[in-house]
Each structure stands twice: as C-alpha cells, then as structure tokens.
Amino acid sequence: MEYNNENARILTISSYFKNKKILIWGTGDVGQRIFILFKKYKIDIYGFLDSANEKQTLFSKSIFSPDILKHNKNIYYVLIGVNNHFYELVNILHSYQYNHLLNYQYFYKPISVQKSYDYIDSMGNKIYGSVENNQVKFFGYNNTLIIRDDAKINNAEFIFLYNNSTIEIQEKSNIAGVIKITDNSHIIIGQKSYLHSTSTITAENNSKIILGNSFISDRNCELKASDHSILEIGNNASIQKDFFALVKYNSLISIGNSIKTSLYVSIICNDGHPIFDITTQKRLNNKPKKIYIGHHVWIGIKSAILSGALIANGCIIGANTVITKKTFPNNCIIAGNPAIILKKNTIWEHSQTNPDLIDDKSHWQETNSNS
C-alpha cells in the first residue's frame, strides 16, 4: 500500500495558508525541491529564510533573515525545508509564537528510528529486521530498509530523503558508516560484506548501487551514484583506504568479481562540471561514457580510471596511472599518464608465490591476440 505522496501533501497543507505570504526556511536541496513542487501547482512562494546564506536571492526570490518572522505570524507562513537542525528551527519558531499547522509546517517530517523490528509509520516507511542502537532517518514517503538475518549493524546511519527508495543489507554482513538514498533509488549490499564506520554509500535520483557478496571497504571510502545511474561491483571486492567511485548523468560503472585496489584509487565517469569554449559557446566535455572493469583486476595506489575506460579481465594497473577513453585487453600490465600497456600475458595472485600450488587458474589467460 502506498501512503501520502508529495502532491497529496501540497493539497493538504495549502488549506492552512489563508492568504499569508509563504516562506521556505532553507535554501539547500530540500528547500529548492519544495519551491519547484509548489511552482508546479502555481502556488506562489514569497521568499526563503536562511541566516547563514550569503546569496540575496534564489529562483529570483528574496532570502530573508529569520528575524523577519518576529511579531509577524499573521503575515507569514513557514514551510520548513531542511533535513538537519530541524528541531532547532522549531524551537526558534515557538519562541516567535508560531504554532504548528497554524503558522508553520514541515514538508518532509523527520522520523528517527533507533530501536525497532518490523516497523511501519504513517508515511509508509518500513523497516524489516532489527536496527537496535542504530539511526534510521526518514524524510519522505514509502521508503524501505531491509536487514536480512544475521546481518550486524554497528553504529550505522541510514538516511532516506524523499520517496520510494530501498536499502537492502543481505545475510551475515557487518555494516557501519553512513548510507544515504533519495528518490526512487536502490542500494543492495551483498552477503558477508563489510562497510567501515568512516565510509559512505549514496544513491540519488533514480540510481542503483549493487555490491556483491564479500564486499570489503577500508576507511574513508565513498561510493556514489546519482541522476539515473548505476554503480555495480561484483563478489569478493577488496577496497582500500580513500577509495572514491562516482557515476552521474545516466551512466554506468560496472566492476567485475575479485577486484582489489590499493590506497587513494578513484573511478569517476564524469568531469563533475561542464566546460565551455567561450568563443563558440560549445561544450567541450561531452556526456559521460560508461566505465567497464573486468574480473580479477588489481588497481595500484593513486590510480584514476575515468570516463570511457574499458579494462578487461586479469589486468594489473600500476601506481599513479590515469586511464580514460581507452580499451585495454585482458591480462596485461597498464601504467603511465596517459596509460599504456607495458607487458602482456601477465596475471596477479593474492598471496601464493608458487604457481604449482594455485588451484584456480581460470584467470591465467594469454592476452587477446587481436589487441
């Protein structure tokens, strides 16, 4: 069953405005989202509230200090558009004699859950499994957290912004850190996986992150997919300290089984910002291209794999290598900036130094002769 959605909520709370001037408290993503939604319904927003914002306008609307609210509760109606410091703002509103519903409302009510098993709330948010002593924060509708049997959640924080998203932690995983998800997105962490307490996973705006079984992350790792994108990593991945993976703008990062990274590795499929030729006004950096990394690939320290890279199975990527818009065949050593092939017909192993004692040699393949 689906519960309230944004459109229904607009119709419900608009009955409280009574010809007052509407102010959105918050100029970040949440506040901007509320403005766009109300504009869709042709409901005029008078302006924004933000004591710390250096800008004077947003969407051609003035940004006011919260002091404007003093003694003016009959003039202004406040919509709270933040996902942090919510209760601090409520206390300020109460000090100005603003009353809930009559003078202000939240649009996305923050719901925090710490101890629960098989939970459901009035917004349609659900938890299956135990989240005891961990933080689950819902700021929207129809979101789902699934924690499978024997999964351990240790001081983790799950943040659901907006609507219709799912996080699934599969059996026998050990999860700490921060997992954040927004708007019709999906995160799956496979069986027997480990997420370090300083690491983060974020899926935004119709995106997916799928981590296979026995995924292991070290400290300060960040995985992020946004804007209709997919980040997928196969089974038995070992990700070392300060790993960063980012996919945006309807693109894909696909990584096979048994990947191993050293420290400070980045895999990024876009430039982050558009770049233009001032004279012609043409965009110089095109849309992001997909990144494919095969099975059993070892990525060296401080390497960067960028948009359009295709790396086949069994490769070794040397330290400080930069790979972009190029295809590399299987079982070769790649290094340099820009990257080149140093040697073909190579393979790496996790620890065994005697080839006669290696049982599984499925990745021992000669480099494709057509490369």
C-alpha positions as CSV (number, residue, x, y, z in Angstrom):
1,M,0.0,0.0,0.0
2,E,1.3,3.5,-0.9
3,Y,0.8,6.3,1.6
4,N,0.8,10.0,1.1
5,N,2.9,11.5,-1.6
6,E,4.3,15.0,-2.3
7,N,1.4,16.0,-4.5
8,A,-1.2,15.0,-1.9
9,R,0.7,16.8,0.8
10,I,0.7,20.0,-1.1
11,L,-3.1,19.9,-1.4
12,T,-3.4,19.1,2.3
13,I,-1.2,21.8,3.8
14,S,-2.2,24.6,1.3
15,S,-5.5,24.9,3.2
16,Y,-3.6,26.4,6.1
17,F,-2.0,29.3,4.2
18,K,-5.1,31.6,4.3
19,N,-3.6,34.4,2.1
20,K,-0.4,34.5,4.1
21,K,3.0,35.0,2.4
22,I,4.8,31.7,2.2
23,L,8.4,31.5,3.3
24,I,10.6,28.4,2.9
25,W,13.1,28.0,5.7
26,G,16.1,26.5,3.9
27,T,17.9,27.2,0.7
28,G,19.5,23.8,0.1
29,D,18.3,20.8,-1.9
30,V,15.2,20.3,0.3
31,G,14.1,24.0,0.2
32,Q,14.7,24.2,-3.6
33,R,12.7,21.0,-4.1
34,I,9.7,22.4,-2.2
35,F,9.9,25.6,-4.3
36,I,9.8,23.7,-7.5
37,L,6.9,21.5,-6.4
38,F,4.8,24.5,-5.3
39,K,5.6,26.3,-8.6
40,K,4.2,23.2,-10.4
41,Y,0.9,23.8,-8.6
42,K,1.1,27.6,-9.2
43,I,1.3,28.4,-5.5
44,D,3.5,31.5,-5.1
45,I,6.4,31.4,-2.7
46,Y,7.2,34.8,-1.2
47,G,10.8,34.0,-0.4
48,F,13.3,32.0,1.6
49,L,14.7,32.1,5.1
50,D,18.4,31.4,5.8
51,S,20.5,33.2,8.4
52,A,23.8,31.8,7.0
53,N,23.2,32.2,3.3
54,E,25.5,34.7,1.5
55,K,23.2,35.0,-1.5
56,Q,20.4,37.6,-1.6
57,T,18.1,35.7,-4.0
58,L,17.2,32.2,-5.0
59,F,14.9,31.5,-8.0
60,S,14.5,35.3,-8.2
61,K,13.0,35.2,-4.7
62,S,14.5,37.2,-1.7
63,I,16.3,35.4,1.0
64,F,15.5,36.9,4.4
65,S,16.9,36.6,7.9
66,P,14.6,34.6,10.3
67,D,14.3,37.8,12.3
68,I,11.6,38.9,9.8
69,L,9.3,36.4,11.5
70,K,9.2,38.3,14.8
71,H,5.7,39.6,15.6
72,N,4.6,38.7,12.1
73,K,2.9,35.3,12.4
74,N,-0.3,36.8,10.9
75,I,1.7,37.8,7.8
76,Y,4.0,34.8,7.1
77,Y,3.5,31.1,6.8
78,V,6.7,29.0,7.2
79,L,7.5,25.7,5.4
80,I,10.5,24.0,6.9
81,G,12.8,22.9,4.1
82,V,15.8,21.3,5.8
83,N,16.9,17.9,6.9
84,N,19.4,19.0,9.5
85,H,18.9,21.1,12.7
86,F,15.1,20.6,12.3
87,Y,14.3,20.8,16.0
88,E,16.4,23.9,16.4
89,L,14.3,25.7,13.8
90,V,11.1,24.5,15.5
91,N,12.3,26.0,18.8
92,I,13.0,29.3,17.2
93,L,9.5,29.3,15.6
94,H,8.0,28.6,19.0
95,S,9.9,31.5,20.6
96,Y,8.3,33.7,18.0
97,Q,4.9,32.3,19.0
98,Y,4.4,30.3,15.8
99,N,2.2,27.3,16.2
100,H,2.5,24.0,14.3
101,L,0.0,23.8,11.4
102,L,-1.5,27.2,12.1
103,N,1.7,29.1,11.4
104,Y,4.3,26.6,10.1
105,Q,4.7,23.0,8.9
106,Y,7.4,20.7,7.8
107,F,7.1,19.3,4.3
108,Y,9.2,16.2,4.9
109,K,8.7,15.3,8.5
110,P,11.9,13.9,10.1
111,I,11.2,10.5,11.6
112,S,14.1,8.9,13.5
113,V,14.0,5.2,14.4
114,Q,16.6,3.6,16.7
115,K,15.1,0.5,18.2
116,S,12.6,-1.4,16.1
117,Y,11.8,-4.7,14.4
118,D,9.4,-4.8,11.5
119,Y,8.4,-1.1,11.7
120,I,5.9,0.9,9.6
121,D,4.8,4.5,10.0
122,S,2.1,6.8,8.8
123,M,4.2,7.9,5.8
124,G,4.5,4.3,4.6
125,N,8.2,4.0,5.6
126,K,9.1,0.4,6.6
127,I,11.9,-1.5,8.3
128,Y,12.2,-5.2,8.1
129,G,14.7,-6.5,10.6
130,S,16.4,-5.1,13.7
131,V,18.0,-1.6,13.8
132,E,18.7,-1.5,17.5
133,N,21.2,1.1,18.6
134,N,21.5,2.5,15.0
135,Q,20.0,5.6,13.4
136,V,17.4,5.4,10.6
137,K,16.1,8.8,9.4
138,F,13.1,9.1,7.1
139,F,12.4,12.4,5.4
140,G,9.7,11.3,2.9
141,Y,7.3,8.6,2.0
142,N,7.2,4.9,1.0
143,N,10.9,4.0,1.8
144,T,12.1,0.6,2.9
145,L,15.0,-0.7,4.9
146,I,15.6,-4.5,4.8
147,I,18.1,-6.1,7.1
148,R,18.4,-9.8,6.4
149,D,19.1,-12.5,9.1
150,D,22.4,-12.4,10.9
151,A,23.4,-9.1,9.4
152,K,25.2,-6.9,12.0
153,I,24.6,-3.2,12.0
154,N,27.1,-1.3,14.2
155,N,26.5,2.4,14.8
156,A,25.4,2.9,11.2
157,E,23.2,5.7,10.0
158,F,20.6,5.2,7.2
159,I,19.2,8.4,5.7
160,F,16.2,8.3,3.4
161,L,15.5,11.6,1.7
162,Y,12.2,11.9,-0.3
163,N,10.4,8.9,-1.6
164,N,10.2,5.3,-2.9
165,S,13.7,4.1,-2.1
166,T,15.0,0.8,-0.8
167,I,18.2,-0.2,1.1
168,E,18.8,-3.9,1.5
169,I,21.5,-5.4,3.7
170,Q,21.9,-9.1,3.0
171,E,22.8,-12.0,5.3
172,K,25.9,-12.0,7.5
173,S,27.1,-8.6,6.6
174,N,28.7,-6.2,9.0
175,I,27.7,-2.6,8.3
176,A,28.8,0.7,9.9
177,G,29.2,4.1,8.2
178,V,26.6,6.2,6.5
179,I,24.2,5.0,3.8
180,K,22.1,7.7,2.2
181,I,19.5,7.3,-0.5
182,T,17.0,9.6,-2.3
183,D,14.2,9.5,-4.8
184,N,13.3,6.1,-6.3
185,S,16.8,4.6,-5.8
186,H,18.0,1.2,-4.6
187,I,21.1,0.1,-2.7
188,I,21.9,-3.6,-2.2
189,I,24.9,-4.8,-0.1
190,G,25.6,-8.5,-0.6
191,Q,26.2,-11.3,1.9
192,K,29.2,-11.3,4.2
193,S,30.1,-7.7,3.3
194,Y,31.8,-5.1,5.5
195,L,31.5,-1.4,5.4
196,H,33.9,0.6,7.6
197,S,32.4,3.2,10.0
198,T,34.1,6.1,8.2
199,S,32.8,5.1,4.7
200,T,29.7,6.3,2.9
201,I,27.4,5.0,0.2
202,T,25.0,7.3,-1.6
203,A,22.4,6.7,-4.3
204,E,20.4,9.7,-5.6
205,N,17.6,10.4,-8.1
206,N,16.6,7.1,-9.7
207,S,20.0,5.4,-9.2
208,K,21.3,2.0,-8.1
209,I,24.3,0.7,-6.2
210,I,24.7,-3.0,-6.2
211,L,27.6,-4.5,-4.2
212,G,28.2,-8.3,-4.5
213,N,28.9,-10.8,-1.7
214,S,32.0,-10.4,0.4
215,F,32.5,-6.7,-0.4
216,I,35.1,-5.2,2.0
217,S,35.8,-1.5,2.4
218,D,38.6,0.1,4.4
219,R,38.5,3.6,5.9
220,N,37.1,6.8,4.2
221,C,35.7,5.0,1.1
222,E,32.9,6.8,-0.8
223,L,30.6,5.2,-3.4
224,K,28.1,7.5,-5.1
225,A,25.6,7.1,-8.0
226,S,23.2,9.9,-9.0
227,D,20.9,11.0,-11.8
228,H,19.6,7.7,-13.3
229,S,23.0,5.9,-13.0
230,I,24.2,2.5,-11.8
231,L,27.3,1.5,-9.8
232,E,27.8,-2.2,-9.6
233,I,30.7,-4.2,-8.1
234,G,30.9,-7.9,-8.2
235,N,31.7,-10.5,-5.5
236,N,34.9,-10.6,-3.4
237,A,35.9,-7.0,-3.9
238,S,38.6,-5.5,-1.6
239,I,38.6,-1.7,-1.5
240,Q,41.4,0.0,0.4
241,K,41.6,3.4,2.2
242,D,40.3,6.5,0.5
243,F,38.7,4.8,-2.5
244,F,36.3,7.0,-4.4
245,A,33.8,5.9,-7.1
246,L,31.3,8.4,-8.7
247,V,28.8,7.9,-11.5
248,K,26.3,10.5,-12.7
249,Y,24.1,11.6,-15.5
250,N,22.5,8.4,-16.8
251,S,25.8,6.5,-16.9
252,L,27.3,3.2,-15.6
253,I,30.3,2.0,-13.7
254,S,30.5,-1.8,-13.9
255,I,33.2,-3.7,-12.0
256,G,33.6,-7.4,-12.0
257,N,34.4,-10.0,-9.3
258,S,37.6,-10.1,-7.2
259,I,38.7,-6.6,-7.8
260,K,41.5,-5.4,-5.5
261,T,42.5,-1.7,-5.0
262,S,45.4,-0.1,-3.3
263,L,45.1,3.3,-1.5
264,Y,43.7,6.5,-3.0
265,V,42.1,5.0,-6.1
266,S,39.4,7.0,-8.0
267,I,36.9,5.7,-10.5
268,I,34.9,8.6,-12.0
269,C,32.8,8.6,-15.1
270,N,32.2,12.3,-15.5
271,D,34.0,15.6,-15.1
272,G,31.7,17.0,-12.4
273,H,31.1,20.3,-14.2
274,P,30.5,21.3,-17.8
275,I,33.4,23.1,-19.6
276,F,32.7,25.5,-22.5
277,D,34.6,27.3,-25.2
278,I,34.0,31.0,-24.5
279,T,34.2,31.9,-28.2
280,T,31.9,29.3,-29.7
281,Q,29.9,28.6,-26.5
282,K,30.1,24.9,-27.3
283,R,30.5,22.4,-24.6
284,L,34.0,20.8,-24.6
285,N,33.4,17.9,-22.3
286,N,30.7,15.6,-23.7
287,K,28.3,13.4,-21.8
288,P,30.0,10.8,-19.5
289,K,30.9,7.5,-21.0
290,K,30.5,4.2,-19.2
291,I,33.3,2.5,-17.4
292,Y,33.8,-1.3,-17.5
293,I,36.4,-3.1,-15.4
294,G,36.6,-6.9,-15.7
295,H,37.1,-9.7,-13.2
296,H,40.3,-10.1,-11.1
297,V,41.8,-6.6,-11.7
298,W,44.4,-5.1,-9.4
299,I,44.4,-1.3,-9.3
300,G,47.6,0.4,-7.9
301,I,48.0,3.3,-5.5
302,K,46.7,6.7,-6.5
303,S,45.4,5.5,-9.9
304,A,42.5,7.2,-11.7
305,I,40.1,5.4,-14.0
306,L,38.0,8.0,-15.9
307,S,35.1,8.2,-18.4
308,G,35.1,5.7,-21.3
309,A,37.7,3.3,-19.9
310,L,37.3,-0.4,-20.6
311,I,39.7,-2.7,-18.8
312,A,39.4,-6.5,-19.4
313,N,39.9,-9.4,-17.0
314,G,43.1,-10.1,-15.2
315,C,44.8,-6.7,-15.6
316,I,47.3,-5.0,-13.3
317,I,47.2,-1.2,-13.1
318,G,50.4,0.5,-11.9
319,A,50.7,3.2,-9.3
320,N,49.6,6.8,-10.4
321,T,48.1,5.5,-13.7
322,V,45.5,7.6,-15.4
323,I,43.1,5.7,-17.8
324,T,40.5,7.4,-19.9
325,K,38.6,6.8,-23.1
326,K,40.6,3.7,-24.0
327,T,40.2,-0.1,-24.2
328,F,42.8,-2.4,-22.7
329,P,42.8,-6.2,-23.3
330,N,42.9,-8.9,-20.8
331,N,45.9,-10.0,-18.7
332,C,48.3,-7.1,-19.2
333,I,50.2,-4.6,-17.1
334,I,49.0,-1.0,-17.6
335,A,50.8,2.1,-16.4
336,G,51.5,5.8,-17.0
337,N,49.7,9.0,-17.7
338,P,48.3,8.6,-20.2
339,A,48.1,4.8,-19.7
340,I,49.9,2.4,-22.0
341,I,50.4,-1.4,-22.0
342,L,53.8,-2.3,-20.5
343,K,53.5,-6.1,-20.8
344,K,51.1,-8.7,-22.0
345,N,50.3,-12.2,-20.9
346,T,50.5,-11.5,-17.1
347,I,48.4,-12.3,-14.1
348,W,48.5,-11.5,-10.4
349,E,47.6,-13.5,-7.3
350,H,46.6,-12.5,-3.8
351,S,49.4,-14.2,-1.9
352,Q,50.5,-17.6,-3.4
353,T,54.0,-17.3,-4.9
354,N,54.3,-20.8,-6.2
355,P,52.2,-21.3,-9.4
356,D,52.2,-25.0,-8.9
357,L,50.1,-24.6,-5.7
358,I,47.4,-22.4,-7.3
359,D,44.2,-24.4,-7.8
360,D,42.2,-21.9,-9.7
361,K,43.9,-20.6,-12.8
362,S,40.7,-19.5,-14.6
363,H,42.2,-16.0,-15.0
364,W,45.5,-17.3,-16.4
365,Q,44.7,-16.4,-20.0
366,E,47.0,-15.2,-22.7
367,T,46.3,-11.6,-23.8
368,N,43.9,-11.4,-26.7
369,S,46.0,-11.6,-29.9
370,N,43.7,-9.1,-31.6
371,S,44.6,-6.3,-29.2
